[in-house]
């Protein structure tokens, strides 16, 4: 046994590592090596378990006896495999606390008794639960019960010793679509699942085993017994949930908390709670009509809740606050308005603002747009809204004009310019200024002044003189999918390209207009001419609408994909991307247009796969070596195989490698089967012998067998035979004889001379009669 297993060679290190990863922890030489470890190691190394045992013994480890190793079966490998297929991932050495589920899954998959599987796993070195704790058979549907809700590679089944909770049981029923709207039927379904868990050897949490109809109602999120929507056992149980159930069922809230704990819910409201809840108190817990928003025990929106509940019930906010504190809710001791009404609800809500915050904080500044929008909605002056906000406890109010808000004002502060919500707050983006100026026909400076007059203190403008006038196209220019461009930030290159595409102009024209509008950080230089494929070129997978490419490091295969999508030469795509400011992994060269083409003419198609004929034709057209062509194709993202050792290349090679023997694409690939018929056609065209053609094609990387006796006069005979090495049938022999003007016997004899196997028959020796001439 080596002192340091890490010093062994990699193969032996893998053998002696517990996780078979050649890393610590290592096997203990004082402990016997388990059959399971040898099984896993043999599967990893694709070796025989006996050979693995022998090597471990040579390394000084205590291994199972030859007799024990002889008991290993193919099923044993499946037993130690988490996927039950004899391959990784493996169950961990020893017991990982989830073996009961593994035993049941293996037993069901292999159709063997679970007790037998558990006993064998223990023999293999994985201490499984007692065989006597399993049922006689495992069922396929048991997998739904025992599957872990957060399944991982090494944790697929629920724990052996952790009691099964009510939440898990209901999750099983939900996954099986066995939950109904009837709580009583849900209780029966829960009982049946709990009984099966007990049969499988699991402990069931007492709360799940004794569940009642009231319990199903209690754990349903809406307290309606709809078990499809449950309280999350990993989240805190809301205080309002406990109080509402207690009121509806005339229970002590403290008893409700105890019952939830017994049902498996641990994150419960802190007590002690009040002893009872009446209907009037329960009505204070939620706001908002039928689809209520419920108050949390520590809710930042507590003031909005007081206003809403006070408006709904007619109670003073202070009275509502006192009663909620008594019920256990945290309500700060702050000054509250004496009374509230429905008209106050929009004032404390921020839903009309850009960003749609649910409520306004009394400690933050109130946006000017909020005041103006509500003044118009209620038909009162802005001063009236300010006065009411002050009474409601909002001290940080904007300076807005003391007058009624007009329709023009409303359109100005609305985000879309239509007078509807959402409305701007205190900050006015430059793009909104330009849009308002374009619509009204006034200059951006005048519009900015109007915003300030309305109380909008933060009007974003560039630090340069503003244009005298702008158009709708200018406003479109600074509009993005999520808002507007900021004048002090860099304009994204894709935005420039997108706008150029939309207007049908060159990107440089868009950049110049943005610069004139006060945007200084604009991409440059850019091309003056438009290109219809720009959006595809700058989009991932060359699909407009997909995320845009990063300007740096455009992958080489993207250029090829964009060329296919746009229908232009890849060289044109590369040049265009470089002109747009994108960094490529190669520098475009005019020769690329020829190199990537099928026929070295710069025109489509531009296949990406390798073909020697295409390389040789490009080399001929450009006056470069084939090696240079291959290197360049690889550099620009086109796969190429190594050139064959052909002793140099000949001009006729281009013809031999072309599909139609015309020195043009399409080209035959290196794996293409070369038929004798093709060899003969090439011989006729080139004037070479078939044997010379075969020798040349072999040097060019193709496997070709040309019989020594093959002659160009055999063309008619071979043209009737099947291609691609398919067997010759009797009908083929007869067709060949007829085509060549020979007897079937002569045709069969000649085919055998050419090493072509034909059916062993006694063929007729009579030649076919000549075909009579057609009468005019």
N, C-alpha and C positions, 0 to 999 in steps of 0.2 A: 504493500500500500504506500503510495507516494506521500511525503509529508505535506505537499502542497498540490491539491488537485488542479489548481490554476496553471501549474507548470506542464500539465499533460498536453498532448497534441489535441487539436480542436475536436476530432471525432471522439476521443476518450473523454475529454472534458464534458461533451454532451452526455455521454453515458452516465457519468457520475454526478451530474447536476440533477437535483430533485425535479426541477421543472423542464429538464431536457433542453435547456437554452445555453449550455456551456458556461453558466454563471452560478455563483453561490445563491442559495444554500446548497451544500453538497451532501451526498449520501453519507451516513455514519457507518464507518467500517465495522463498528462493534455491533451493529444491528443487521439482521438479515434483510437482504434486498427482496422486496415483494414481487410476486408474480405480476402484479399490475404495472410496476415500473418497467419490468422486462418487456411486457406486452407493448407498452407505449413506446419504449425505445426501439423495439423491433419494427413497429409501424413507422416511426419517424425515419429510420434508416433503411426501410424496405429490406429488412434482413430477417433471418430466421430467429425465433426466440432462443433456440438452443445456442446459436452462435453468439448472441448477445450475452447469455449466461456464461458461456465459456470465457469471453473477453473480460467480463466483470470479475470472474474467479481469478483470471491471470493477474488482474490489477489488485488482488488481495481482498475482495469483498466476499461476504457470505451469501451465496446464491442458492435458490431452490435446487433440489435434487433433480437428476435427469428424469426420474419418475414423475415428479411434480410438473416439470416442464412439458412432459409428454401429454399431460391432461389438458393443455391449452387448446382451445378451439377458436374458430372464426368468430363465434358469438361472444367469446370473452373480450375480444377487441371492441365489440360494440358496447359491451357493458361499461368499459372505462371511457367511452367517447360520449361527450355531452350531446352530440347530434345523433348518437346511436347508429353511426355509420362506419365505425372503425377508423375514424380519422380525428385530427384535432378539430376543435379544442377538447382537451381531456379533462376529466374530473380531477380535482387536485388530490395530491397524496393525503392519506388519512381521511378523516371525516370533516366535511366543510359545513355541517349543520343543515344541509339541504338534500341529503341523500334519499330521504323517503320519497320525495317527488321523483327523483331520478330512477329509483327502483320501480315505481309504478309506471313511469313512462316507458322504460325498457321492457317491462313485463308485457305491457299492452302491445308494443311494437313487435316483439318477438313471439307473442302469443304463448307465454310461459307463465307459470304461477309466480306471483311476486315473492313468496317465501323462498322459492328456489333461487331467484335472482339475488335476494338479500344475502342468502347463505354463500353464494358463489362470490359476490363482491367482497364479503368478509375474507374469504379464502385468498382473494387477489390482493388483499392489503388495504381495503377500504371498509372500515368498520361500519356496516350499515345497521339500521335499527333491527330489533329482533325479528326473525322470520315469522314468529307467532303473532306479531302485531299487524299483519297484513291480511286483507281479505283473500278469498280463494282465487279471485280473478280481478284484473284491472280492466276498466272499460275505457273506450276511446274518449267518452265525454268527461271522464275524470280529469283529463288534461286541463279542461277549463277551470276546474276547481283549484288545482294545485299550482297553476302558473303564477309566477311572481308578477305583480302589477308593474314593477320597474325592472323588466327583464334585461340582463346583461349577459356577456359571453360566459361569465363564471357564476352567474346567479340566475337560474331559470325557474326555480321552484320556490314555493314559500318555505319558511324555516320549519324544521322538524319539531322544535320544542316551543315555539311561540304560539300562544292560543290564537285560533282563527277568530277574527273580529266580525262584528255585524257588518261593518263597512265592506269588508272583503266579500262576505256572503252576498250582499246586495249587488256588489260590482259583478260577481259571477252571474247573477240572475239578469242584470242589465245586459251583459255581453251575450247572453243566450236569448235575449228578447223575451224573457219570461216574466217581466214585471207588468202588472196591470194597474188600472185605476182603482181597483177594489183593494183596500188595505187588508181585508180578511184573507183574500186569496194570496196576497203578498206574504202574510204571516205563514200560511200553509207552505208556500214555496220555500220560505226561509227554513222552516222546520225540516223539510225534505233534504235540503242541501246540508244542513247541520248533521242530520243523521248519516248522510253519505260520508261526510268528513270523519265522523266517529268510526265508521266502518273501515276507512282508509288508515286509521291509526293516529289521526290528529286530535289534539285537544281543542275543543270549541270554547270560546269565551262564554262564561255564564250568561252575560247579557244577550248574546246572540241565541243561545239555546232556549232562553225563556221569553223571547220577544213577544209583545202583545200588539194589538191593533193600535193602542195609544202610543206605543213606542214607534211604530212606523210613521204615525202622524208627527211625533216629536222630532224625528230626525229628517223629515222632509223639509226642504228649504223653505217652502211656502206654507208649512203647517197644514197641508191639505191631504196628506197621505199619498201623494204622488211620488213613489219611491224612485222614479227615474231621475228626480232632482233632489240630491241629498246634501246635507251639510257635509263639508269636507272635513274628515277627521283630523287632517294635518293643520287645519286653520282654527283660529280661536272661534268658539261659539259666541255669536253676538248676544249681548245682554238683552236687546229688544226681543230676540227669539225666545229666550227663557221667559221673559215677562209676558209676552203675548200668549204663549202656550199656557202658562199658569192662569192667566185671566180666562181664557177660553174654556179651560177644563177645571176651573175652581180648585187649583192646586197651590201649595206653598212654593214660591220660586226656589227656595233652598232645597226642597225635595226634588224639584225638577233637575237642579244641578247635580244632585247625587245620582239620580237615575241616568243622566247623560254620561256621567263617569262610569257607571256600571255597563253602559252600552258601548264603551270603548273610546269615549271622547275625553281627552285629557286637558285640552286648553279651554278652560271654563271661566266664566266671570268670577271675579273675586268676591267673596262674601264677607260678612253675612249680608244677605239681601233682605228686602222687606218681606213680611210674612204673607202678604196678599196683594193682588192688583185688581182694581175695579175697571169697569168698561171705560169710564171717563179718563182714567190714567192711561189705559192702553191706547186711547185715541191720540194721546200726545206723542206717541213713539214714532209716528211716520208722517210724512208730508207728501202732497202731490196727487191727491185723488186716488183712482183705482190702482195705478202702478206706482206705489208709494216708494219714496226714498226713506230708508229707516235710519234713525240716529244711532251712530256708534257710541260706545261708552266714552271714548275720548275723541270727539269729532271736531276737526278744525272748522267745519261749517255750522257750528252750534248756533251762531247768531242768525244765519239764514233760516235755520230750522225754527228758531223762536218766532221769527217774523211770519213764516209760512203757517205754523200751527196757530199762532195768535190770530192771523187773518181768517183761518178756517173755523176756529172755535169761538172767536170773539173775546178770548181771554187776553189779559194784559201780558206782555212778554215776561215781566217780572214774576207773575204768578206761575206761568208755564215753567220758567227756569227753576223756581223753588220746588215744584212738584217733581221735575225731572231729577234734580239733585237728590231728593228723597228716595227716588227709585234707583239711585246708584250711578247716575251719569255725571260726568265732570263738566260743569258749566261755570266758567270764570265769574267771579264777583265783579261785574262792571256795570256802569250806568246804562240803563235801558230806556227806550222810549215808553211813554205812558201807555200808548195804544198804537195799534198798527191796523192796516187795511189791505185789501187785495191790491190796491194801486202801489203799495210799497214793494211788492214782490219783484217787479221788474227793476226797481231801483237797487236792490241788493244782489241781483243776479247779473253775472257778466256774460250771459250767453249771446247777447247781441254784438259783443266785441269781436274783433279779429282774434282768432285763437280760442274763442268760446270758452272762457273760464266759467265754471258753474256758479261761482259766487264771488262777490267783491270783499276783500279784506278791509276791515275798518282801520287798519294801520297803514295801508298803502295809499298812494295818491289816487284819487278818482280820475279816470281819463276824461278829457273834454268831450270826446265823441260819445261817451256813455251819457253824459248830461244832455247833450244836444239831441241825441236820438230819443231819449225818454221824454224830453220836453215836447218834441214834435208828436210823439205817440200819444201823449196825454193831453195835447192841445193847450199846454200852459207855457208860460215863459220859462226861459232857462233859470231865471232867478228863483222861481217857485221850486224848481227841482233842487237847486242848490240849498234852499232853505230847508226842504224836507230831508235831504241827505244829512244836513247838519243836525237836525232833530233826531235822526236815526243813529247818530254817533260817528259820522264820518267827518273828521276835522280837516283832512288834507284835500281841499276842493280846488278845482281849476278856476282860472280867471276867464270866464266866458261873457259875451255881451248880454246885457240885460234887455232881451227882446224875445219876441216869438221867433222860432226857427222856421225858415222858409223851405219850400221844396228844393230850391237851388242849394241851400245850405246842406240839406239832407243828402242830395246827390253828391255833393262835394266830399262829405265825410264818409260816404259808403264805400266799401272796398271795391265794388264793381262799378260804381258810378251810377247805379240805378235807383238809389234812395232806399234800398232794402238792406237788412242786416246780412252780413256782418258790417260793422262800422269801424273806422280807424279809432285808435286811442289818442295818445298825445303825439306819437311818432307818425310822420307822414313820409313814406318812401318817395324817392325822387321819381320813380316810375309813375306813381300815382299823380304827382304834380304834372308830369308831361302828359298823361292821359287827360287830366282835367283841362289843361291848356289847349290840347288839340280839340277837344269836344267844344269848348267855349269860344275858341278862336282868339283867345288872349295869350299873352306871353307867359312863360313859366314864372317870371319874377312877380307878375301881378297875382298869379294863382298862389304863390308862396305867401304873399302878403295877406291874401284872404284867409288862408289857413291859420295864420298867426292871429288875425282878428277874431277868429272863432275859438281861440284858446289853445290851439295845437302848438305847443312850444317847441317841439323837436321836428322841424321840417328839414329833411336831408337833401342838401344841395351840393353840387361839386364846387370846389374852391377856384373856379374860373368864371369869367363872364358868361351868363346864360344866353342862349339864342333868343332872338327877338320873337320868333314864332316857331311852332312845331306842328307836325301833321300826325294823323293817326298812324301812319307807317313808322314815324319816329317812336311813338308810344309802344307800338308792337315790338320795335327793336329792343326795348329794354324789359319786355315782359318775358318771364320764364314760366315753366310749368308750376313752380311753387311760389311765385310772387314777382319781384322785380330785381333787376341788377342794382347793386350798390355802387355808387360812383367812386368810392374809395377802395374798392376791391378789384382784383384782377378779373377780367371778363373771361369766362371759360371758352377755350377754343371750340368745343362742340357747339356752343350757343351761336358763335359767329357763323359756323358752317350751316347750322340748322336754319338760321334766318336767311342766309344767302340762298339756300335751296328753296325756301318758301317764297322768296321774292324773285327767284330766277336771275340773280345777279352774281358777280364774282365775290368771293369772301373779302377781298380787299376793299370793295365799295362799302360793305357793312362796317368794316373796321374804321374806315375814314369817317363815316357818319357817326359812329359811336364816339370817336375822338372829338368830333365837332360838338357833340352833346355834353362833353365834359368828362368822358371816361378816358383816363390816361393809360391804364394798364390793359391795353388791347393787344392781342397777338399780332405780330408782324415779323417779317414781311409775309404777305399772303398773295395768292394768285388773283389776277384781275378777271380771269375768265371763269364762268360757271361750269360745273360738270354735273350731269344728271345722276351720277353714281356716288356723289360725295357722302351722302348719309349712310349708304351701305358700306362704303370704305371705312368710315370711322366708327362703325357699330360692331359689337362683338358678334362673331359668327356671320358677319356681313349681312345682318338682318336689321333693317331700320326698325326702331322701337325697342331693340335690346339695349342694355347699358353701353355707354360709349367706351371706346378704347382709351387707355391712358396715353398721353402724348409721347411717353418714353417707352422704348422697347417693344415695338410692334412685332409680334411673332412672325416668322417667315411664312408659316402656313396660312396666316391671315391674308397675306397678299394674294396667294393662289385662290383662296376661297372667295375673296372679294372679286377677283377677276371673273370667276365663274358666275357669281351672282349678278354682276353688272354687265357682263358680256363684252369685256374689253381685254386687251392684251395685259398680262400680269405686269409687264414693264411699265405700261401706262399707269397702272394702279400704284406701283412703287414710286414713280415720279410724282404723281399727284399727292400721295401721302407725305412725301418729303417736302413738297411745295407748301403743304398745309401746316408744316411744322412738326410732323410726327417723326420720331427717331426710329429708323429701321435697323435691323440687324445686319444689313449689307448696304452698299452704295450702288444705286441703280446705274446701269451702263447701257448704252444704246444697243449693244450686241444681244442683250437679254431678250429683246423682242423676237430675235431670230432663234435664239437658243431654246426658248420654251415652246416654240410652235411645233406642230406636227410635221409641217413641211418646210420649216426653216424660211418662211416667207412673211412672218409677223402676223399672219391671220389665224383665226380659230381653226381647229380646236387647239387647246393647250393642255394635253394630258399630263398628269403628274407622275404616272408610273414610268418605269424605265423601259427603254427599247434601244438596242444598239444601233439599229438603222437610223433612228432619229438623231442620235449623237453623231454618226458618221456624216449624215447629210448636212447638219449644222456646221461641222468642221470644214466640209468642202466649201459651203457657201461663204463662210467667214474667213477661210484661209487659216484656220487654227488647228491645233492638234486635237484628236479625240480626247486625250487626257485633260486638256484645258477645258474642253466642253463639259466633261464629267465633273470636274472640280467646280466649275461655275454653277452647274445645275444643282449640285449639292449645297453650295453656298446660298443660293436663293430659294432653297426649300423644296427642291424636286429630287425625289429619291432616284438614285442610280446605283446599279450593280458595278462591281469592278470589271474593267475591260478584260476580255479574254486574251490569252497569249497566242495571238494569231500570226506572229512573225511580221507584224505590220499589216496595214489595211489597204485594200485595193478598191478602185472606183466601182468595180462590179459587185463588191460586197453590199453596197447600198441597194442594188437591184435584187440580189439574192435574199435580203432581209425584208423586203417590202411584200406585204400580203398579196398584192396583185402583180408582183414581178414587174413593176413599172418605175421603181426608184422613188416612190412617193408613199406616204402613209395611207392606210394604217400599216403598222409594222408587226412582224411576228415577235412574240416574246421569247425569252430564254427557255421557258418551259413548254413551248408549243411543240406538238408532235409533227414531225416532218414526214409526209407521206412520199411513197415512191412516185406517185403521180406528179407531185410538186417537183421532185428532183428531175423528172423527165421534161417537164415544161421549162424549167430553168435551163436544162441542157440544150433544148431546141433554141431558146432565145439567145443564149450566150455562145453557142457553138462548141461548148465543152462537152466532154463525155459525162455520163451520169456519175461515174466513179470520181471524177474530178470535182463535180458539184458536191458530192457527199463528203469528200475530204475537206473541201473548203468550209462547208457548213459545220463540220465537226470542229475545225479550228476556231470558228466563230461562236462556239459554245453550245451547239445543238447536238443531241444524240441522233445520229443518222446511220442506218445500216443499209448500204447499197450492195446488192449481190454482184459478184464479179461478172456474171453473165448478162446483167441488165443492159438493154440497148434502147436507143430512142425509138426504135421500131415497135417496142412493146407498149407504146402509149395507148393505142386503141384497146389493147387487151386489159391494161390496168385501170383505164377510166371507168370500166363497168364494175370495179370492185368497191366494197365499202371502205370508208375512210377511218382514220384514227385507230388502226389496228384491230378493228372488229373482225370476228371470224368470217371466213368465206363460206357461203352456203352453195348448194348445188345450183340454185337459180342464178347465182353470180357467175359461176363457171359457164353456164349456158349463154348468159347475156354477153359475157366477154368473148365467147366463141363467135356469136352472131356479129358483134361489133367489129371483131378483127378479121372476119371472113375465114375462120378456121373451124375445123371440126371440134366438138367438145373434147374428144380425146387429145387432140393436138393442144388445145387451150390448157387442159389440165396438166399435160406433160410439161408445157412451157412454164406454167406457174410453179410447178414443183422445182424446175431448174432455177427459178428465182427465189427459192427458199420460202415459197408461200404455201401454207398447208391448205389442202383442199380435201373435200370428202372423198373417202376411199371407195370409189364406185367404178363399174365397168362402163365408161363413157362411150357414146356412139362415135364411130370413125368417119361418118359421112359429114361433109361440109354443107352448110346451108346453101340453098339455091340462091342465085343472085337475084336481087330485087329488080323486076321488070321496069323499064322506063315508063314514066307517066305519059299518057297520051295528051297532046295539046288540046 
